[in-house]
Amino acid sequence: MICPVCQWQNFAGEDLCENCGADLRTASTPEPATGFRGPLLGTSLDELGAPKPQLVDVAMDVAELIEKMHREGIDCVLVTEAGELAGIFTDRDALLKLAGRGLEHLPVGQFMTPDPVVLRHDDPIAVAIHKMAVGGFRHVPIVEDGRPIAVISARDIFRHIASRLG
């Protein structure tokens, strides 16, 4: 079944779109997502110029990582293993998963969010907004062939929309 929101080809009988999470149960007849092709929400993520991600290895010491994030003002890093995306670690993870714990010699892989929701570089902004809203995310990695190429934040999207509106 083709998703009416993002045009992703899903398996027949799926309840939710594998790509954007849209509800497919009420979509009896696939329709093109013409409403998301406008200049505001239909713009592909490529056109936003999402920044290159901060990458760290899954084995990096979490105490060192938190010090680096604090020192450099980073709120999100993508965790890789053998060059492929393994997880995401954000300032929220540091607060919720590490508060009150000793951090000596523990790998970030124990505290990252594994297998994060991802986007493709050619997905429209509407898909990114949907994934962020449904999942409660502020950052979503953009991957190509399993390798992270960028990370999009809610702030990036809001800046784009604000610049287009006025």
N, C-alpha and C positions, 0 to 999 in steps of 0.2 A: 504494500500500500504506500502510495506517495503522500508524504506529509503535506498538508495544505499550507503550513507556515513556512517551512524551509526547503521543501521539494526533495527531502531525503527519501530514498527508496527503502522502506521498512519491510520486514517480513509480514505476510498476511496474518491477521489475527493479533498483531501487537496492539496493546492498549495505549502505549506512549511512544512517541517518536524517539528512536535511539539517538538522534543527533541533537534535537532541541528540547525534547521533553514535552512537546505539545500533546494534548489529549486527542488520541485517534479514535476513541470509542464513539464519538458523535459525528465523525466524518465518514458518512456512508458513501459519498461520492467525492473522490479526490478533485480538488479545485486548485488552480494556481494561486500562489500567494501574491497577487497583484498589489495588495495594499502595502507590502513591505518593499516595494521596489522604488519608492520615492527617494529624494535626496537626503531626507533626514534619517530614516531608519533602514533604508535599503542599501546604504553605502556599505561596501565591503570593509572588513577590518583592515585590509591592506592599506586603504586610503587614510586610516587614522594615524598611521605611522607609529604603531605600538613599539615601545622601547624593547631593546634586546633584554632578555631576562638575566638576572643574576643567577648563576648556576653554581651548585656545590655538589660534591660527591656524597653519596649515601653514608659513607663512613666518617665524614667530617665530625669532629668533636662539637657537640651542641653548645657548650660554653663558649668556645671560640667563635662559633657562628653568631651567637647572640651578641657578643662583644662587637663583632664586625658590623652587624645590623645596626646596633646602637651608634657606633662610631660614624658610620656612613649614611645614617638616616634611611636605611632600607627597611621596608615593611613586608617584603615578600621575596622569597628565593625559591627557585625550582631545584628539586633534588634529583640528581641523575645517577644512573648505574650503567656503566659501560656506554655512556653517551646517550642513553634513552631515558625518557622521563619516568621516574619512579614515584615521585610525590611532590608535594608542595609544603613549604613551611612558612608560616606568616607570624607576624607579631601576636596575632590572636592565639595561635598554637603555643607560643612561648608563655603567654599569660595563663591559658587554661590548662595546659598539660604539664607545665614545669614549675608553677608557683609552689614554693615551699620544699622543693626537692633539691638534693645535692646534684650538681651537674658534672662532677668530675668524670672525665673519660667516657662519656656516653655518646654514641653515634646519633646524629640527627635522624637517621632512618628509624629509630625507635619512637620518634615524636612527630614525624611528618604526617600529613594526611596522604595516605597511599592512593595510587590510581585515581588522580583527580579528574574531574570533568574537564574536557578540553574543547577547544574550538579549532576550526580550520581557518587559514588566512583569508579564504574567499567567502566565509560566512558573512551574512549581513549583520549589521548592528542589532537588529531586532532579535536575532537568535542569541547574541551575547547578553542582551538585557534579559531575555527570558530565562536563560540558564542561570544568570546571577540572581534573579528574583526567586526562582523556584528553589535553588540550592542555598540561598542566603550567602552567596560568595561576594567578595570584593575584588578578587583577582581570579582570572581564568587563563591558564596557559594556552598558547597557540602552538600547535604541533604540525610537523610535516614528516611523514614516515616514522612516527614514534619519537622524533627528536624535537625538543623545544626550540622554537625560533623566536618567540616573543611572549610577552604576558600582557594581557589587557586588564585594565582596572576600571572600576566604576567611575573613578575620577576622570580617566581618559574619555569615557563615553559622555559623561556630563559636560566636559569641556567642549567636545565636538558639537553636542546638541546646542549648548549655549551660544557657540560661535555662529551656528546656522540660524538661530532664532533672533539674533540681534546684536 
